[in-house]
Amino acid sequence: MSTALNGAVRFVDLQAQIQSLQPALNQAMQAVLGRGDFILGKDVELFEQEFAAYCGVPHAVGVDSGLSALELALRALRIGPGDEVITQANTFIASAGAVLAVGARPVLVDCDDDGVIRPDAVRAALTPATRAIMPVHLFGRICDIEAIMAIADAAGVPVVEDACQAHGALLNGRRAGSFGIASAFSFYPAKNLGAFGDAGMLLTRSAELADAVRQLRNYGQKTKYQHVSLPLNHRLDTMQAAVLRVKLPHLDGWNARRQYLADAYREHLEGLPIRIAPAGAQGRHVYHLFVIETEQRDRLRDALQAGGIETGIHYPTPLHLQPALNELGYRRGAFPTAERLAAHSLSLPIYPEMSLAQVELVAGGIRAGLPG
Ligand SMILES: *Cc1c(COP(=O)(O)O)cnc(C)c1O
C-alpha cells in the first residue's frame, strides 16, 4: 500500500499495483519470452476468452488500443463516408476520432449534469443517415444504456458502447460492454484494467462481426497472405495479453476498493459547496475517475497543487470546440452542459492502492481551499 510522502498525493500511482503483483507478472512475461509467440500468441487467445467470459459477451478480439476497437467496430459495421454516428460532446477525443477515422460524421449531443449522454438528445439527433449510436460509460459509470438501447432498437440502429473507462461496471447483473452489438475497451496503463503499454479489446455478440474485426486487425487476411479486406495492423501484443491475464482476476477487488474510496470521499466532502454525482445503484459506477463540480475549479486546483495534491480535468475542452473537429461547424454554446462541466469539473486522485488517510488529506485540502 502506498503512503503519503510529505503530504503528497499523486493523481494515480501505477507502481504500487505493479509491486503487489510482481512475482506473477515476472513469471507471465518470462513465459512469453520462453515461447517466443510474440504476435497473436497463446495469451492473446486466452485473454480474449477470459475477458469475454468476465463481461458475459460471446466474442472478443484483442486489438492494440481502445481507439482501434472503436474504429474496427465501425469498419466491420460498414460505416463510412456519408454516414452519421451519434456520440456525446463531453468525452475523450477517441470516441469521435474513431468516427472520423472511417470517414463518417460524428453527430455530437449534450450530456446531463452527471456527464452522461442524454437519451432525449440522442433521439432528437437521429436522421436517416444515422448508422450507429456510440454512448460512453464516462468516468466508469454505466450510462442510461437501457433507454439508449430502446431508442436504437426502435430506429433499427446498432449501438457500439465506448466502455473504455468502465471495465467491470454492472447494471442489473450485466457488465458494461454487454448491451450493444459491440463494445470497445482500452487497457491504457491508467485504466481500471491497465497493460504495460497500449492495448484494447472489442467485444461483440455477433460471430460475423467478430470474424470481420479479426480479419481487419491482421492485414485483412482470411488465410495467410490472402488479403481480402483493408490491410491494417491493429493486433494485441502477446506480452500485453500476458500482463492483463495476471491482472484480470483482481479487477473486481480493485473496483470494490475504488467504490469504497468514493464513498469515503462523499462522506468527507459532505456539506461543501460542490456538486458530486449521486452514487446510483451499487456496482454501476467503478470510478475510473472521481469527479466533482465547482465554480471555483481553477482556484481550488491551484490550492491543492500547492499542497502537493495532484488533480486532473476530464476534459477541459468539449469535442465540439476542439480544433480537430472544426470542420463539423459546431459553435460555442451548442452543448451548454458539456461546456459548463468542462469549465467546472475537477477529478480527484483515486486508485485502488490509495489509502483512506490520503482521501482524508485530499478532502481536507478541498475544505481549506474553498471560500467561506
Ligand atoms: C481511454 C479512452 C479511449 C481510447 O483508448 P486508447 O487505448 O487510449 O486508444 C476511448 N474512449 C474513452 C472514453 C477513453 O477514456
Ligand as a Chemical Component Dictionary entry (heavy atoms), coordinates in Angstrom:
data_LIG
# 
_chem_comp.id                   LIG 
_chem_comp.type                 NON-POLYMER 
_chem_comp.pdbx_formal_charge   0 
_chem_comp.three_letter_code    LIG 
# 
loop_
_chem_comp_atom.comp_id 
_chem_comp_atom.atom_id 
_chem_comp_atom.alt_atom_id 
_chem_comp_atom.type_symbol 
_chem_comp_atom.charge 
_chem_comp_atom.model_Cartn_x 
_chem_comp_atom.model_Cartn_y 
_chem_comp_atom.model_Cartn_z 
_chem_comp_atom.pdbx_ordinal 
LIG C1 C1 C 0 -9.057  5.758 -22.985 1  
LIG C2 C2 C 0 -10.276 6.024 -23.809 2  
LIG C3 C3 C 0 -10.371 5.670 -25.161 3  
LIG C4 C4 C 0 -9.219  5.215 -26.017 4  
LIG O1 O1 O 0 -8.363  4.327 -25.508 5  
LIG P1 P1 P 0 -6.847  4.212 -26.107 6  
LIG O2 O2 O 0 -6.495  2.830 -25.674 7  
LIG O3 O3 O 0 -6.050  5.272 -25.463 8  
LIG O4 O4 O 0 -6.940  4.325 -27.582 9  
LIG C5 C5 C 0 -11.580 5.831 -25.804 10 
LIG N1 N1 N 0 -12.634 6.364 -25.175 11 
LIG C6 C6 C 0 -12.583 6.757 -23.889 12 
LIG C7 C7 C 0 -13.800 7.337 -23.266 13 
LIG C8 C8 C 0 -11.397 6.612 -23.176 14 
LIG O5 O5 O 0 -11.344 7.037 -21.903 15 
# 
loop_
_chem_comp_bond.comp_id 
_chem_comp_bond.atom_id_1 
_chem_comp_bond.atom_id_2 
_chem_comp_bond.value_order 
_chem_comp_bond.pdbx_ordinal 
LIG C1 C2 SING 1  
LIG C2 C3 SING 2  
LIG C2 C8 DOUB 3  
LIG C3 C4 SING 4  
LIG C3 C5 DOUB 5  
LIG C4 O1 SING 6  
LIG O1 P1 SING 7  
LIG P1 O2 DOUB 8  
LIG P1 O3 SING 9  
LIG P1 O4 SING 10 
LIG C5 N1 SING 11 
LIG N1 C6 DOUB 12 
LIG C6 C7 SING 13 
LIG C6 C8 SING 14 
LIG C8 O5 SING 15 
# 
